[in-house]
Amino acid sequence: EAGVTQFPSHSVIEKGQTVTLRCDPISGHDNLYWYRRVMGKEIKFLLHFVKESKQDESGMPNNRFLAERTGGTYSTLKVQPAELEDSGVYFCASSQFFQETQYFGPGTRLLVL
Amino acid sequence: AQRVTQPEKLLSVFKGAPVELKCNYSYSGSPELFWYVQYSRQRLQLLLRHISRESIKGFTADLNKGETSFHLKKPFAQEEDSAMYYCALGGATNKLIFGTGTLLAVQP
């Protein structure tokens, strides 16, 4: 069974540009989560989808971040415009049911110059 | 406030020595605690969760509500245990709150 996949694995962009990260959860997993770890800090929750609906987006840092999950399958996280402090590793996770184990993807390393 | 504290950034032990990775939490409700591990060049993966009370790869962790702790223990460290270990807190909202992580280095 394929695990959670994320694309791209790395992205280097300039401040002010736009970047879109993609996450494909494990097939059949209704719950999808985004987390990120910025330099020197802990992994922090961004938001949680149940199917195509945003269940909890309390961790989204500001309105430069937009997450979507059209059709309840894969999800995208767009950062527009990117700032230097957005650099870090963005993780996606999925789970089949609420409060079940979350399976993580390999992460996308974002560097904003 | 919900918080997870891992006081040690780095823990270095020799092979065969006991290991204890500390984790303390702050949570007003009924907590659900996890240990995740990230080996070099691999993704974050669940090591164990308190609700299942399993022993994985020789690791155990007991939830101590009185001390609000969930320390990870292993009696005899192996070199392949070298990795980054994260304690995480889950609750009613399902989002995980992570500690800053402890890098375990097992020396030969």
Interface residues (C-beta under 8 A of the other chain):
Chain A: G3 V4 N31 Y33 Y35 K41 E42 I43 K44 F45 H48 Q55 D56 S58 G59 F91 F98 Q99 T101 Q102 Y103 F104 G105 P106 G107
Chain B: V4 E32 Y36 R43 L44 Q45 L46 R49 Y86 G90 T93 N94 K95 L96 I97 F98 G99 T100 G101
